[in-house]
Amino acid sequence: MGQAGQLDALERAVEGTLAEGSFEFDGDEAVLRIEGSLALAAGWFRVLGGCGVGLLLAGAVLSLTGLQDASRWLLAPGAGALGLALLLRWTPPRRLWSGLELRFAEQAMVHRRTRIPFRDLRPEHLVWKNGLFFRRLYVRHPSLRKKLAGFFDKEERQANEFQRRLWELISAPDLPGVLAHAARDGGGLTPVQRWIIAAGAPYGAINGFRLDRLGTAPGTDAAAADRRTAQELLHDPWGAYDLEQLLGAVNWLVQDGHRAGFTQDAHLAARSPAAQEEYRTLLREVDGLIARDELEPPFVERLIELVRVRYGDEGGSYAGLVPRLLRDEPGADVSEEGAELAQFLHHLFNDRNHASEELHRLKALADPALRANVGRLLIWDYGRALMLYRWGHMVGWLTEEYCWERMLPLAIDIQRRYSSWQDMATCYLQGRLLWSGGAGRTQAEYEHLIEDLTTGTRSPWNVIPWNLDLTRDWP
């Protein structure tokens, strides 16, 4: 769903509710203005209006009974309260309280002098507070505490839909920005270079990078922002702080990558229910011992049993490597089995989410169709490798020529393995489903991204033919 469609959905979610009219979209400036004061204004309108009417009625009764002096003490405050209520009712909220803006061109939330980049926001920063009559949605960030919108208690369904739609807008990649020039001259790229960039489009677009160039966006500020983001992403999650670490990550993606683990998980998911349950039980047990730092000899025995069950018929040879790897013996990880097992143990000991993600993958791979397609998920690794080369160039570690020379063979391999952009995208989504382990950005967000790349008129997938002859065409 595009940005315009998401905004339409946001507006439909609050039609007929207290929050209707609390926000306004400026299409020319790509800004969503949220007036989070409507619930507060409505609350005061009710209180002051009720008090005003009550005082006026009481004053009228006293006046009719002949107590003129006493009635003036009620009529004057009543008229004042009612006047204030009407003032609140007809005064635009922005004149009473400053609003908050979501600036899509800048990918930031802005309130007065506070500016929070969208990438710094998390779902838990949107918090509900229930009152006597209203439910109010707040943004609770270390840099900003601000009410976004208010709903009556009976509007719970619309309130939850509003929150979901709002988060979709905040968390979605800036596709209008990254695709803005993709259908023009390609940023000076040749057709083959544009094909290469398009092959890595999902990982580039989800992180907000342009798809019409190898390096940073034009303009001093935009280029500096791209370099800064590229460096942050190289550091976390890739752990690449220099060129050697970057190339190590790329080589791993190209040679083995996540698809090696997917294949092993597919073998596990194809076993009997009893064998799968044995593996799940051992995995939970070993993960719990690691979490509690209970690494005495019984732990090693359970770990060896886990490895034996994990690798099935070859489990004996893998299990024999466990003590050597735990002692960090030289050469223990030289063999193919040793390298694969070392990777598994590294994740098990250092990633507290690895066990739960592994269980998620086994559940997903219960689908025979997905299990049968595991051998075609190379794009999940290659698409990320292409983007790592781009980031290496953006931060100044790699030259342009170096990148193109090494990206072209990856593109050729991608084209050989898939039949179309859509076929490639389907396998990318399946790779992401298995990799995520149910964590991080939602799968739906990636599905929306792929939909936009597939249907967008400016998307390189609709401009560059899939069957382009991938022969070097640059000087």
Number of C-alpha atoms within 10 A of each C-alpha: 17 18 18 13 10 16 19 13 16 21 19 14 21 20 12 11 15 18 27 17 16 21 19 15 18 10 9 6 10 16 19 19 20 23 24 25 24 27 23 17 19 17 16 16 21 16 14 21 23 16 19 24 16 16 23 23 16 15 24 18 14 18 16 10 10 11 13 14 11 12 21 16 12 19 22 14 16 24 17 17 22 23 16 16 23 14 12 22 17 8 11 14 19 16 8 11 13 14 21 21 20 23 21 21 12 15 21 19 22 18 16 9 5 11 15 17 14 19 15 11 18 15 14 9 15 19 15 18 11 13 10 7 12 20 20 23 22 19 20 17 16 8 9 16 13 16 24 24 27 28 23 19 15 12 17 13 12 20 25 14 16 21 19 14 18 16 15 21 20 21 19 25 25 24 23 19 18 22 24 15 18 24 18 13 12 16 18 12 16 15 20 20 23 23 26 24 26 26 27 23 29 24 20 23 23 18 19 21 28 26 29 27 19 24 22 22 21 13 9 9 10 13 15 16 14 22 21 15 19 23 17 16 16 21 15 11 8 14 13 20 13 12 13 11 15 21 16 12 19 21 13 13 21 20 12 13 19 19 23 17 19 22 17 13 23 24 16 21 21 16 12 9 11 9 16 17 12 13 20 19 13 19 25 15 16 24 20 14 17 16 13 9 10 12 13 9 9 10 16 15 14 16 23 20 18 22 25 20 23 24 18 14 10 13 16 15 14 20 21 14 19 22 15 15 18 12 9 12 11 9 11 19 18 11 10 9 15 20 14 17 20 20 13 14 16 12 13 18 14 11 11 14 13 18 20 17 18 22 18 18 22 23 14 20 23 14 13 12 9 16 19 12 15 22 14 16 25 24 30 25 22 24 25 22 25 29 23 25 24 28 28 24 21 24 18 13 15 15 13 16 12 11 17 20 11 12 20 20 14 19 23 15 13 19 22 11 14 17 12 16 20 16 11 20 23 16 21 23 20 19 23 19 18 25 19 16 20 18 13 7 13 13 16 11 16 20 15 16 22 22 15 19 24 17 13 17 14 20 24 26 23 16 17 17 13 18 12 11 13 17 12 13 11 11 5
